[in-house]
């Protein structure tokens, strides 16, 4: 076995293949197998990067986290991270972070005696007004109504 887990026909008796076409088919099959393995490895790497990014976001979403910070953690450019994140999660970075924050805020509103403004800060929103807008857009309700 060789790298990429492709088995080559090490000793091909060329005389068995009496035509160029058969040799070409053998070669094409090997190239396709290599290409397929490379594509799989590339997808695995992308999945790993997004899993790592999601873990980092989960840990730091209550801070003023930025996409370029997460991109730096997984060693890619901010533009590529944004593209890949949207492709793999179906959400833009800010949408994803805001959803995490709102879900946590919803739990805190129900389970704790904290004020809505305190909870908005605890989950990472810098401004209460923006928190209220995002909350309402995602849950179709105002934070104060959930807290009651």
C-alpha positions in Angstrom: 0.0 0.0 0.0 1.1 3.5 -0.8 0.1 6.9 0.8 -3.5 7.8 0.2 -4.4 4.1 0.6 -4.4 3.4 -3.1 -3.2 0.0 -4.2 -1.1 0.2 -7.3 -0.5 -2.6 -9.7 3.2 -2.7 -9.0 4.3 -5.0 -11.7 2.1 -4.6 -14.7 3.1 -6.9 -17.5 2.6 -4.5 -20.3 2.6 -7.3 -22.8 -0.7 -8.4 -21.3 -2.2 -5.2 -22.5 -2.1 -5.3 -26.2 -3.5 -1.9 -26.7 -2.9 1.6 -25.7 -6.6 1.9 -24.7 -6.3 -0.7 -22.0 -3.2 0.9 -20.5 -5.0 4.3 -20.6 -8.0 2.8 -18.7 -5.7 1.4 -16.1 -4.0 4.7 -15.7 -7.3 6.6 -15.6 -8.7 4.3 -12.9 -5.6 4.9 -10.7 -5.9 8.7 -11.2 -9.6 8.6 -10.3 -8.8 6.6 -7.2 -6.1 9.1 -6.1 -8.4 12.0 -6.8 -11.2 10.5 -4.8 -8.9 9.9 -1.8 -7.6 13.5 -2.0 -11.2 14.8 -2.1 -12.1 12.7 0.9 -9.1 14.0 2.8 -9.9 17.6 1.9 -13.5 17.2 3.1 -12.3 15.6 6.3 -9.9 18.6 6.9 -12.7 21.1 6.2 -15.0 19.2 8.7 -12.3 19.2 11.3 -11.7 22.9 10.9 -15.4 23.7 11.3 -15.7 21.4 14.3 -12.7 23.2 15.9 -14.3 26.5 15.0 -17.6 25.5 16.6 -15.9 24.4 19.8 -14.0 27.7 20.0 -17.2 29.7 19.4 -19.0 27.6 22.0 -16.3 28.4 24.5 -16.1 32.2 23.8 -19.4 33.3 22.4 -20.1 35.3 25.5 -17.1 37.5 24.8 -16.9 40.0 21.9 -15.8 37.2 19.5 -14.9 38.0 15.9 -14.7 35.9 12.8 -11.1 36.8 12.2 -10.2 35.4 15.7 -11.8 32.0 14.9 -10.1 32.0 11.5 -6.8 32.6 13.2 -7.4 29.6 15.5 -7.9 27.3 12.6 -5.2 28.8 10.5 -7.2 30.1 7.5 -7.9 33.5 6.2 -11.0 35.3 7.5 -12.6 35.3 4.0 -12.0 31.6 3.6 -13.3 30.9 7.1 -16.5 32.9 6.4 -17.1 31.0 3.2 -16.4 27.6 4.7 -18.4 28.2 7.8 -21.5 29.3 5.8 -21.0 26.3 3.5 -20.8 23.8 6.3 -23.3 25.2 8.9 -25.7 27.0 6.6 -25.3 30.1 8.7 -23.1 33.2 8.6 -20.7 33.5 11.5 -22.7 36.4 13.2 -26.0 34.5 12.7 -24.5 31.4 14.4 -23.1 33.4 17.3 -26.3 35.4 17.8 -28.3 32.2 17.8 -26.1 30.7 20.6 -26.4 33.9 22.6 -30.2 34.1 22.2 -30.7 30.5 23.2 -28.6 31.0 26.3 -30.4 34.2 27.1 -33.7 32.5 26.7 -32.7 29.8 29.3 -31.3 32.5 31.7 -34.5 34.5 31.4 -36.6 31.5 32.4 -34.3 30.1 35.1 -32.7 33.1 36.8 -33.8 36.3 38.5 -31.4 38.5 36.5 -32.7 41.6 34.7 -33.0 41.3 30.9 -30.2 44.0 30.5 -27.9 41.9 32.7 -28.6 38.8 30.8 -27.9 40.5 27.5 -24.4 41.4 28.7 -23.8 37.9 30.2 -24.4 36.2 26.8 -22.1 38.6 25.0 -24.2 41.4 23.5 -22.6 44.8 23.9 -25.8 46.8 23.5 -29.2 46.0 25.0 -31.0 47.5 22.0 -29.2 45.2 19.6 -29.9 42.2 21.9 -33.6 43.0 21.9 -33.7 43.3 18.1 -31.8 40.0 17.5 -33.9 38.2 20.2 -37.1 39.3 18.6 -36.0 38.4 15.1 -35.0 34.9 16.1 -37.7 34.0 18.6 -40.5 36.3 17.4 -40.9 37.6 20.9 -39.4 40.2 23.1 -37.0 39.2 25.9 -39.2 40.8 28.6 -42.1 38.5 27.6 -40.0 35.4 28.0 -38.8 36.6 31.4 -42.4 36.8 32.8 
